């Protein structure tokens, strides 16, 4: 199985303040989705801000890896004793994903569009 990076997101406590700060770099906000704000960047990787409480652990960022079949990948990883943080799959209507944590507590998501 090969992976490609789909989305890099950063947790923020004040979405409007963070959008303004990133816009100073020339990174503008795209259409928002509640507490999740995609930012307009070039390339094949998306960048987004997510407002909410900072997750436990030292990292405030996360990486979402695009997979063609989320359920199959969850099953494959379970066979090697790697399990998501929560057994539920989140379905946003645009994508569905589940979250894992690496050994350092960083969030890593598997995402299917």
DSSP file (Angstrom, degrees, kcal/mol; ACC not computed):
  #  RESIDUE AA STRUCTURE BP1 BP2  ACC     N-H-->O    O-->H-N    N-H-->O    O-->H-N    TCO  KAPPA ALPHA  PHI   PSI    X-CA   Y-CA   Z-CA
    1    1 A X              0   0    0      0, 0.0     2,-0.4     0, 0.0     0, 0.0   0.000 360.0 360.0 360.0 127.7    0.0    0.0    0.0
    2    2 A X        -     0   0    0      2,-0.0     2,-0.3     0, 0.0     0, 0.0  -0.845 360.0-150.8-106.9 149.6    1.4    3.4   -0.9
    3    3 A X        -     0   0    0     -2,-0.4     2,-0.3    64,-0.1    64,-0.1  -0.828   9.0-165.2-116.7 153.2    0.2    6.6    0.7
    4    4 A X  E     -A   66   0A   0     62,-0.6    62,-1.7    -2,-0.3     2,-0.4  -0.976  32.0-108.9-130.8 150.5    0.0   10.2   -0.4
    5    5 A X  E     +A   65   0A   0     -2,-0.3    60,-0.2    60,-0.2     3,-0.1  -0.653  37.3 172.0 -80.0 129.8   -0.5   13.2    1.9
    6    6 A X  E     +     0   0A   0     58,-2.6    40,-3.1    -2,-0.4     2,-0.4   0.847  60.0   7.3-101.1 -53.5   -4.0   14.7    1.4
    7    7 A X  E     -Ab  64  46A   0     57,-1.4    57,-2.6    38,-0.2     2,-0.5  -0.996  47.5-163.6-140.4 137.4   -4.4   17.3    4.1
    8    8 A X  E     -Ab  63  47A   0     38,-2.6    40,-2.1    -2,-0.4     2,-0.3  -0.992  24.2-177.7-113.6 125.1   -2.3   19.0    6.8
    9    9 A X  E     -Ab  62  48A   0     53,-1.6    53,-1.9    -2,-0.5     2,-0.4  -0.927  16.5-151.2-127.0 153.2   -4.4   20.8    9.4
   10   10 A X  E     -Ab  61  49A   0     38,-2.0    40,-2.6    -2,-0.3     2,-0.3  -0.979  18.8-128.3-123.5 129.7   -3.5   22.9   12.4
   11   11 A X  E     + b   0  50A   0     49,-2.9     2,-0.3    -2,-0.4    40,-0.2  -0.603  33.2 180.0 -75.7 134.0   -5.6   23.2   15.6
   12   12 A X  E     - b   0  51A   0     38,-2.5    40,-2.2    -2,-0.3     3,-0.2  -0.938  31.7-145.1-133.7 156.1   -6.3   26.8   16.6
   13   13 A X  S    S+     0   0    0     -2,-0.3     2,-0.4     1,-0.3    -1,-0.1   0.700  95.1  34.3 -94.2 -21.4   -8.3   28.4   19.4
   14   14 A X     >  -     0   0    0      1,-0.1     4,-2.3     2,-0.0    -1,-0.3  -0.869  65.7-169.5-137.3 100.9   -9.6   31.4   17.5
   15   15 A X  H  > S+     0   0    0     -2,-0.4     4,-2.8     1,-0.2     5,-0.2   0.899  86.4  50.2 -60.1 -46.3  -10.3   30.7   13.8
   16   16 A X  H  > S+     0   0    0      1,-0.2     4,-2.2     2,-0.2    -1,-0.2   0.922 112.2  47.8 -61.1 -44.7  -10.8   34.3   12.7
   17   17 A X  H  > S+     0   0    0      1,-0.2     4,-2.2     2,-0.2    -1,-0.2   0.910 114.0  47.3 -61.1 -42.7   -7.6   35.4   14.3
   18   18 A X  H  X S+     0   0    0     -4,-2.3     4,-2.8     2,-0.2     5,-0.3   0.892 109.1  52.9 -69.9 -39.3   -5.7   32.6   12.7
   19   19 A X  H  X S+     0   0    0     -4,-2.8     4,-1.9     1,-0.2    -1,-0.2   0.926 111.3  48.1 -59.6 -43.6   -7.2   33.1    9.3
   20   20 A X  H  X S+     0   0    0     -4,-2.2     4,-0.9    -5,-0.2    -2,-0.2   0.912 111.6  49.6 -63.0 -42.4   -6.1   36.8    9.5
   21   21 A X  H >< S+     0   0    0     -4,-2.2     3,-0.9     1,-0.2     4,-0.3   0.936 112.7  45.7 -63.7 -47.5   -2.6   35.7   10.6
   22   22 A X  H ><>S+     0   0    0     -4,-2.8     5,-1.7     1,-0.2     3,-1.5   0.817 104.5  63.3 -66.0 -29.6   -2.2   33.2    7.8
   23   23 A X  H ><5S+     0   0    0     -4,-1.9     3,-1.5     1,-0.3    -1,-0.2   0.773  89.3  68.7 -66.6 -23.0   -3.5   35.7    5.3
   24   24 A X  T <<5S+     0   0    0     -3,-0.9    -1,-0.3    -4,-0.9    -2,-0.2   0.732  98.5  51.4 -66.3 -19.2   -0.5   37.9    6.1
   25   25 A X  T < 5S-     0   0    0     -3,-1.5    -1,-0.3    -4,-0.3    -2,-0.2   0.484 128.3-101.4 -88.3  -5.6    1.5   35.2    4.3
   26   26 A X  T < 5S+     0   0    0     -3,-1.5     2,-0.8     1,-0.3    -3,-0.2   0.557  82.7 133.2  92.3  10.4   -0.8   35.4    1.3
   27   27 A X      < -     0   0    0     -5,-1.7    -1,-0.3    -8,-0.1    -2,-0.2  -0.854  40.4-163.6 -96.6 108.7   -2.7   32.3    2.3
   28   28 A X  E     -C   40   0A   0     -2,-0.8    12,-3.6    12,-0.5     2,-0.3  -0.537  20.2-104.2 -95.1 158.1   -6.3   33.1    1.9
   29   29 A X  E     -C   39   0A   0     10,-0.3    10,-0.3    -2,-0.2     2,-0.1  -0.585  30.4-159.8 -79.6 138.7   -9.4   31.3    3.3
   30   30 A X  E     -     0   0A   0      8,-2.7     2,-0.2    -2,-0.3    -1,-0.1  -0.194  53.9 -40.3 -94.8-164.2  -11.5   29.2    1.0
   31   31 A X  E    S-     0   0A   0     -2,-0.1     7,-0.6     6,-0.1    -1,-0.2  -0.438  70.1-135.5 -62.2 130.7  -15.1   28.2    1.7
   32   32 A X  E     -C   37   0A   0     -2,-0.2     2,-0.3     5,-0.2     5,-0.2  -0.468  13.2-155.4 -90.0 161.1  -15.4   27.3    5.4
   33   33 A X  E >   -C   36   0A   0      3,-2.8     3,-1.3     1,-0.1     2,-0.4  -0.709  56.6 -77.6-134.8  80.0  -17.2   24.3    7.0
   34   34 A X  T 3  S-     0   0    0     -2,-0.3    -1,-0.1     1,-0.3    17,-0.0  -0.483 116.2  -3.1  66.0-118.7  -18.1   25.2   10.6
   35   35 A X  T 3  S+     0   0    0     -2,-0.4    16,-2.9    -3,-0.1     2,-0.5   0.243 121.9  84.2 -92.3  14.5  -15.0   24.9   12.8
   36   36 A X  E <   -CD  33  50A   0     -3,-1.3    -3,-2.8    14,-0.2     2,-0.6  -0.977  58.6-170.9-120.3 121.1  -12.9   23.7    9.8
   37   37 A X  E     -CD  32  49A   0     12,-3.4    12,-2.4    -2,-0.5    -5,-0.2  -0.885  10.0-152.7-119.6 100.5  -11.4   26.3    7.5
   38   38 A X  E     - D   0  48A   0     -7,-0.6    -8,-2.7    -2,-0.6     2,-0.3  -0.457  15.0-148.5 -65.2 142.6   -9.6   25.2    4.3
   39   39 A X  E     -CD  29  47A   0      8,-2.8     2,-0.8   -10,-0.3     8,-0.6  -0.860  19.3-109.7-113.1 149.8   -7.0   27.6    3.2
   40   40 A X  E     +C   28   0A   0    -12,-3.6   -12,-0.5    -2,-0.3     2,-0.3  -0.706  52.0 151.9 -87.3 111.9   -6.1   28.3   -0.5
   41   41 A X        -     0   0    0     -2,-0.8     2,-0.1   -14,-0.1     6,-0.1  -0.944  41.8-112.0-133.7 156.0   -2.6   26.8   -1.3
   42   42 A X  S    S+     0   0    0     -2,-0.3     3,-0.3     4,-0.0     2,-0.2  -0.458  71.9  43.5 -81.7 159.8   -1.1   25.5   -4.5
   43   43 A X  S    S-     0   0    0      1,-0.2    -2,-0.1    -2,-0.1     0, 0.0  -0.472  98.4 -63.1 105.0-173.2   -0.2   21.9   -5.0
   44   44 A X  S    S+     0   0    0     -2,-0.2     2,-0.4     2,-0.1    -1,-0.2   0.426 105.9  81.0 -95.6  -2.1   -1.7   18.5   -4.3
   45   45 A X  S    S-     0   0    0     -3,-0.3   -38,-0.2   -38,-0.0     2,-0.2  -0.906  70.9-140.3-110.1 133.4   -1.8   18.8   -0.5
   46   46 A X  E     -b    7   0A   0    -40,-3.1   -38,-2.6    -2,-0.4     2,-0.4  -0.580   9.5-155.8 -87.5 153.6   -4.6   20.8    1.3
   47   47 A X  E     +bD   8  39A   0     -8,-0.6    -8,-2.8   -40,-0.2     2,-0.3  -0.998  19.7 169.3-129.6 133.4   -3.9   23.0    4.3
   48   48 A X  E     -bD   9  38A   0    -40,-2.1   -38,-2.0    -2,-0.4     2,-0.4  -0.973  29.2-134.4-145.1 156.4   -6.6   23.8    6.8
   49   49 A X  E     -bD  10  37A   0    -12,-2.4   -12,-3.4    -2,-0.3     2,-0.5  -0.892  17.9-162.2-107.6 142.6   -7.2   25.3   10.2
   50   50 A X  E     -bD  11  36A   0    -40,-2.6   -38,-2.5    -2,-0.4     2,-0.4  -0.975   9.9-144.9-129.3 117.9   -9.5   23.6   12.7
   51   51 A X  E     +b   12   0A   0    -16,-2.9     2,-0.3    -2,-0.5   -38,-0.2  -0.659  50.8  86.3 -84.9 133.7  -10.9   25.5   15.7
   52   52 A X  S    S-     0   0    0    -40,-2.2     2,-0.1    -2,-0.4    -2,-0.1  -0.949  80.6 -38.6 166.0-178.4  -11.2   23.7   19.0
   53   53 A X  S    S-     0   0    0     -2,-0.3     2,-0.2     1,-0.1     3,-0.1  -0.414  70.8 -99.3 -65.3 142.7   -9.5   22.7   22.1
   54   54 A X        -     0   0    0     -2,-0.1    -1,-0.1     1,-0.1     3,-0.1  -0.440  43.3-114.8 -62.8 130.4   -5.9   21.7   21.6
   55   55 A X        -     0   0    0     -2,-0.2    -1,-0.1     1,-0.1   -44,-0.0  -0.243  39.9 -87.5 -62.3 156.3   -5.6   17.9   21.5
   56   56 A X  S    S+     0   0    0     -3,-0.1     3,-0.2     2,-0.1    -1,-0.1  -0.303  91.9  45.1 -59.9 148.6   -3.7   16.2   24.2
   57   57 A X  S    S-     0   0    0      1,-0.2    48,-0.1    -3,-0.1    47,-0.0  -0.341 101.1 -67.8 104.6 174.4    0.0   15.9   23.6
   58   58 A X  S    S+     0   0    0     46,-0.5     2,-0.3    -2,-0.1    -1,-0.2   0.656 103.4  79.9 -79.1 -16.3    2.7   18.1   22.3
   59   59 A X        -     0   0    0     -3,-0.2    -4,-0.1    45,-0.2    48,-0.1  -0.705  45.2-177.3 -99.1 143.3    1.5   18.5   18.7
   60   60 A X        +     0   0    0     -2,-0.3   -49,-2.9    -6,-0.1     2,-0.2   0.313  66.9  78.6-111.9   4.5   -1.2   20.8   17.4
   61   61 A X  E     -A   10   0A   0    -51,-0.2    46,-0.7   -53,-0.0     2,-0.3  -0.687  56.7-169.2-108.9 164.0   -1.0   19.5   13.9
   62   62 A X  E     -Ae   9 107A   0    -53,-1.9   -53,-1.6    -2,-0.2     2,-0.4  -0.969  12.9-139.4-146.0 161.0   -2.2   16.4   12.2
   63   63 A X  E     -Ae   8 108A   0     44,-1.5    46,-3.2    -2,-0.3     2,-0.5  -0.983   7.9-155.6-125.9 135.5   -1.8   14.7    8.9
   64   64 A X  E     -Ae   7 109A   0    -57,-2.6   -58,-2.6    -2,-0.4   -57,-1.4  -0.951   9.0-154.8-111.4 122.7   -4.5   13.0    6.8
   65   65 A X  E     -Ae   5 110A   0     44,-3.4    46,-2.7    -2,-0.5     2,-0.3  -0.850  17.4-128.7 -98.3 126.7   -3.4   10.2    4.4
   66   66 A X  E     -Ae   4 111A   0    -62,-1.7   -62,-0.6    -2,-0.5     2,-0.3  -0.582  30.4-179.9 -75.8 128.9   -5.7    9.6    1.5
   67   67 A X        -     0   0    0     44,-2.8    46,-0.3    -2,-0.3     3,-0.3  -0.954  31.6-135.4-128.2 149.5   -6.7    6.0    1.0
   68   68 A X  S    S+     0   0    0     -2,-0.3     2,-0.3     1,-0.3    -1,-0.1   0.800  98.3  23.6 -74.8 -27.0   -8.9    4.5   -1.7
   69   69 A X     >  -     0   0    0      1,-0.1     4,-1.9    42,-0.1    -1,-0.3  -0.846  64.3-171.6-143.7 101.1  -10.9    2.3    0.7
   70   70 A X  H  > S+     0   0    0     -2,-0.3     4,-2.6    -3,-0.3     5,-0.2   0.916  86.6  50.4 -61.9 -47.7  -11.1    3.4    4.4
   71   71 A X  H  > S+     0   0    0      1,-0.2     4,-2.1     2,-0.2    -1,-0.2   0.899 110.8  49.8 -61.1 -40.6  -12.8    0.3    5.7
   72   72 A X  H  > S+     0   0    0      1,-0.2     4,-2.3     2,-0.2    -1,-0.2   0.891 112.0  48.3 -64.7 -38.8  -10.3   -2.0    4.0
   73   73 A X  H  X S+     0   0    0     -4,-1.9     4,-2.5     2,-0.2    -2,-0.2   0.889 109.2  52.2 -71.1 -38.2   -7.3    0.0    5.4
   74   74 A X  H  X S+     0   0    0     -4,-2.6     4,-2.2     2,-0.2    -2,-0.2   0.924 112.3  46.9 -60.0 -43.8   -8.8   -0.1    8.9
   75   75 A X  H  X S+     0   0    0     -4,-2.1     4,-1.6    -5,-0.2    -2,-0.2   0.904 111.0  51.4 -65.2 -41.9   -9.1   -3.9    8.7
   76   76 A X  H  < S+     0   0    0     -4,-2.3     4,-0.5     1,-0.2    -2,-0.2   0.926 112.3  46.1 -61.2 -44.8   -5.6   -4.2    7.3
   77   77 A X  H ><>S+     0   0    0     -4,-2.5     5,-2.4     1,-0.2     3,-1.2   0.869 107.2  57.3 -67.8 -36.3   -4.1   -2.2   10.1
   78   78 A X  H ><5S+     0   0    0     -4,-2.2     3,-1.8     1,-0.3    -1,-0.2   0.857  99.2  61.3 -61.0 -33.6   -6.2   -4.1   12.7
   79   79 A X  T 3<5S+     0   0    0     -4,-1.6    -1,-0.3     1,-0.3    -2,-0.2   0.703 107.1  44.3 -66.7 -19.0   -4.5   -7.3   11.4
   80   80 A X  T < 5S-     0   0    0     -3,-1.2    -1,-0.3    -4,-0.5    -2,-0.2   0.063 125.3-103.4-111.1  22.8   -1.1   -5.8   12.5
   81   81 A X  T < 5S+     0   0    0     -3,-1.8     2,-0.5     1,-0.2    -3,-0.2   0.817  78.7 133.3  62.4  37.4   -2.5   -4.6   15.8
   82   82 A X      < -     0   0    0     -5,-2.4     2,-0.3    -8,-0.1    -1,-0.2  -0.983  32.6-178.8-115.9 121.0   -2.8   -0.9   14.9
   83   83 A X        -     0   0    0     -2,-0.5    18,-0.4    18,-0.1     4,-0.1  -0.899  26.9-108.7-126.1 147.5   -6.2    0.5   15.9
   84   84 A X        -     0   0    0     -2,-0.3    16,-0.3    16,-0.1     3,-0.1  -0.252  29.9-115.7 -67.9 161.1   -7.9    3.9   15.6
   85   85 A X  S    S+     0   0    0     14,-3.3     2,-0.4     1,-0.2    15,-0.1   0.892 105.9  24.2 -61.8 -40.8   -8.4    6.1   18.6
   86   86 A X  S    S-     0   0    0     13,-0.6    13,-0.3     2,-0.2    -1,-0.2  -0.989  73.5-140.2-129.0 134.5  -12.2    5.8   18.2
   87   87 A X  S    S+     0   0    0     -2,-0.4     2,-0.2    -3,-0.1    -1,-0.1   0.695  76.8  96.7 -69.1 -17.2  -13.8    2.9   16.4
   88   88 A X        -     0   0    0      1,-0.0     2,-0.5    -4,-0.0    -2,-0.2  -0.479  69.9-138.2 -75.1 142.2  -16.3    5.2   14.8
   89   89 A X        -     0   0    0     -2,-0.2     2,-0.5     9,-0.1     9,-0.2  -0.873  16.4-136.8 -95.9 130.5  -15.8    6.5   11.3
   90   90 A X  E     -F   97   0A   0      7,-2.7     7,-2.4    -2,-0.5     2,-0.6  -0.783  17.3-167.3 -88.9 127.6  -16.6   10.2   10.8
   91   91 A X  E     +F   96   0A   0     -2,-0.5     5,-0.2     5,-0.2    -2,-0.0  -0.954  12.1 177.9-117.6 111.3  -18.5   10.9    7.6
   92   92 A X        -     0   0    0      3,-3.0     4,-0.1    -2,-0.6    -1,-0.1   0.520  51.4-112.0 -88.8  -6.1  -18.7   14.6    6.7
   93   93 A X  S    S+     0   0    0      2,-0.6     3,-0.1     1,-0.0    -2,-0.0   0.086 116.4  57.8  91.2 -23.2  -20.6   14.1    3.5
   94   94 A X  S    S-     0   0    0      1,-0.4     2,-0.3     0, 0.0    -3,-0.0   0.718 124.1 -11.1-102.4 -36.8  -17.5   15.2    1.6
   95   95 A X        -     0   0    0      2,-0.0    -3,-3.0    16,-0.0    -2,-0.6  -0.944  59.7-134.8-152.4 169.1  -15.1   12.6    3.1
   96   96 A X  E     +FG  91 112A   0     16,-2.4    16,-2.9    -2,-0.3     2,-0.3  -0.988  30.7 163.5-132.1 147.0  -14.9   10.0    5.7
   97   97 A X  E     -FG  90 111A   0     -7,-2.4    -7,-2.7    -2,-0.4     2,-0.3  -0.962  25.6-151.3-154.2 165.8  -12.0    9.4    8.1
   98   98 A X  E     - G   0 110A   0     12,-1.6    12,-2.2    -2,-0.3     2,-0.4  -0.965  23.8-126.8-140.1 156.6  -10.8    7.8   11.3
   99   99 A X  E     - G   0 109A   0     -2,-0.3   -14,-3.3   -13,-0.3   -13,-0.6  -0.872  21.0-179.5-115.2 137.4   -8.0    8.9   13.5
  100  100 A X  E     - G   0 108A   0      8,-3.1     8,-2.5    -2,-0.4     2,-0.4  -0.761  20.8-133.8-116.5 167.0   -4.9    7.1   14.8
  101  101 A X  E     - G   0 107A   0    -18,-0.4     6,-0.2    -2,-0.3   -18,-0.1  -0.996  15.0-137.6-124.8 132.9   -2.2    8.4   17.2
  102  102 A X    >   -     0   0    0      4,-2.5     3,-2.4    -2,-0.4     6,-0.0  -0.246  42.4 -87.1 -76.3 175.0    1.5    7.8   16.5
  103  103 A X  T 3  S+     0   0    0      1,-0.3    -1,-0.1     2,-0.1    -2,-0.0   0.718 130.0  52.1 -59.4 -20.4    3.8    6.8   19.3
  104  104 A X  T 3  S-     0   0    0      2,-0.1   -46,-0.5   -47,-0.0    -1,-0.3   0.379 122.5-102.8 -95.9   3.8    4.4   10.5   20.2
  105  105 A X  S <  S+     0   0    0     -3,-2.4     2,-0.3     1,-0.3    -2,-0.1   0.536  71.2 146.7  90.0   6.8    0.7   11.3   20.4
  106  106 A X        -     0   0    0      1,-0.1    -4,-2.5   -48,-0.1     2,-0.3  -0.574  51.2-115.8 -77.7 137.9    0.4   13.0   17.0
  107  107 A X  E     -eG  62 101A   0    -46,-0.7   -44,-1.5    -2,-0.3     2,-0.4  -0.566  32.4-177.8 -75.2 133.4   -2.9   12.6   15.2
  108  108 A X  E     -eG  63 100A   0     -8,-2.5    -8,-3.1    -2,-0.3     2,-0.3  -0.989   8.7-162.6-131.0 121.1   -2.7   10.7   11.9
  109  109 A X  E     -eG  64  99A   0    -46,-3.2   -44,-3.4    -2,-0.4     2,-0.5  -0.794  15.2-146.9-106.8 147.6   -5.9   10.3    9.9
  110  110 A X  E     -eG  65  98A   0    -12,-2.2   -12,-1.6    -2,-0.3     2,-0.4  -0.963  28.3-169.8-105.3 130.2   -6.9    8.0    7.1
  111  111 A X  E     -eG  66  97A   0    -46,-2.7   -44,-2.8    -2,-0.5     2,-0.5  -0.968  17.7-167.3-130.6 134.6   -9.2    9.7    4.8
  112  112 A X  E       G   0  96A   0    -16,-2.9   -16,-2.4    -2,-0.4   -44,-0.1  -0.987 360.0 360.0-119.6 129.2  -11.4    8.5    1.9
  113  113 A X              0   0    0     -2,-0.5    -1,-0.1   -46,-0.3   -45,-0.1   0.413 360.0 360.0 -95.0 360.0  -13.0   11.1   -0.4
